[in-house]
Amino acid sequence: MNYTLNQLKIFLKIAELKSITKASESLHLTQPAVSIQLKNFQDQF
């Protein structure tokens, strides 16, 4: 498991808001960028 702090922040924000779109808005990132980071995070498990 070699995930980044950024990936953890994104994962926690998605869990908190229960929405990738809302998380991306909250983090000031695009939805595709958040989805890519989430996929990379999941691939490490």
TORROFI-543423 format. One record per residue: residue in three letters; x, y, z of N, C-alpha, C in turn. Coordinates in pm, whole numbers. Example, Ala and Ser with C-alpha at 12.3 -4.5 7.8 and 13.67 -1.06 7.14 Angstrom:
2
  res    n.xx    n.yy    n.zz   ca.xx   ca.yy   ca.zz    c.xx    c.yy    c.zz
  ala    1319    -569     780    1230    -450     780    1320    -330     780
  ser    1285    -225     708    1367    -106     714    1290       3     787
***
This chain:
45
  res    n.xx    n.yy    n.zz   ca.xx   ca.yy   ca.zz    c.xx    c.yy    c.zz
  met      84    -118       0       0       0       0      89     124       0
  asn      82     195    -108     168     311    -123      86     429    -175
  tyr     -19     464    -103    -105     572    -148     -54     706     -97
  thr     -99     811    -162     -53     945    -127    -150    1011     -30
  leu    -102    1114      36    -186    1192     126    -303    1253      49
  asn    -277    1295     -74    -382    1352    -158    -492    1249    -185
  gln    -454    1125    -214    -553    1020    -238    -636     995    -113
  leu    -573     998       4    -648     979     129    -746    1093     152
  lys    -702    1216     126    -792    1332     142    -913    1319      49
  ile    -888    1279     -74    -997    1264    -170   -1092    1153    -126
  phe   -1037    1039     -84   -1120     927     -39   -1207     968      80
  leu   -1148    1037     176   -1224    1080     294   -1332    1181     259
  lys   -1303    1271     166   -1402    1371     126   -1518    1304      53
  ile   -1489    1206     -32   -1596    1132    -101   -1682    1060       2
  ala   -1619     996     100   -1694     925     204   -1779    1022     285
  glu   -1723    1136     318   -1794    1237     397   -1916    1290     323
  leu   -1898    1323     196   -2006    1386     119   -2090    1285      41
  lys   -2044    1160      35   -2116    1053     -34   -2143    1085    -181
  ser   -2048    1158    -242   -2063    1199    -381   -1927    1240    -437
  ile   -1891    1181    -550   -1767    1220    -616   -1778    1363    -668
  thr   -1892    1397    -722   -1912    1532    -776   -1900    1637    -667
  lys   -1967    1615    -554   -1961    1711    -444   -1820    1719    -386
  ala   -1753    1605    -378   -1616    1603    -328   -1524    1683    -421
  ser   -1542    1665    -551   -1457    1739    -646   -1481    1889    -633
  glu   -1605    1929    -617   -1636    2072    -599   -1574    2124    -470
  ser   -1584    2048    -364   -1531    2089    -235   -1378    2101    -237
  leu   -1314    2014    -313   -1168    2012    -321   -1114    2101    -433
  his   -1204    2163    -507   -1167    2249    -621   -1086    2172    -726
  leu   -1134    2049    -754   -1075    1964    -857   -1184    1926    -955
  thr   -1143    1882   -1073   -1242    1834   -1168   -1290    1696   -1126
  gln   -1410    1661   -1169   -1465    1529   -1135   -1378    1416   -1193
  pro   -1330    1429   -1319   -1243    1322   -1371   -1113    1307   -1291
  ala   -1057    1417   -1243    -934    1409   -1163    -958    1333   -1033
  val   -1072    1359    -971   -1107    1289    -847   -1131    1141    -875
  ser   -1200    1111    -982   -1227     972   -1018   -1098     895   -1045
  ile   -1004     957   -1112    -875     893   -1140    -800     865   -1011
  gln    -797     963    -921    -728     943    -794    -796     834    -711
  leu    -929     829    -715   -1003     724    -643    -969     587    -702
  lys    -965     577    -834    -930     449    -898    -789     406    -860
  asn    -695     499    -863    -557     468    -825    -550     422    -680
  phe    -627     487    -594    -633     449    -453    -688     308    -437
  gln    -796     278    -508    -858     145    -500    -767      36    -556
  asp    -693      68    -660    -605     -31    -723    -493     -78    -629
  gln    -466      -1    -526    -358     -37    -434    -402    -139    -330
  phe    -529    -173    -329    -579    -273    -234    -593    -401    -306
***
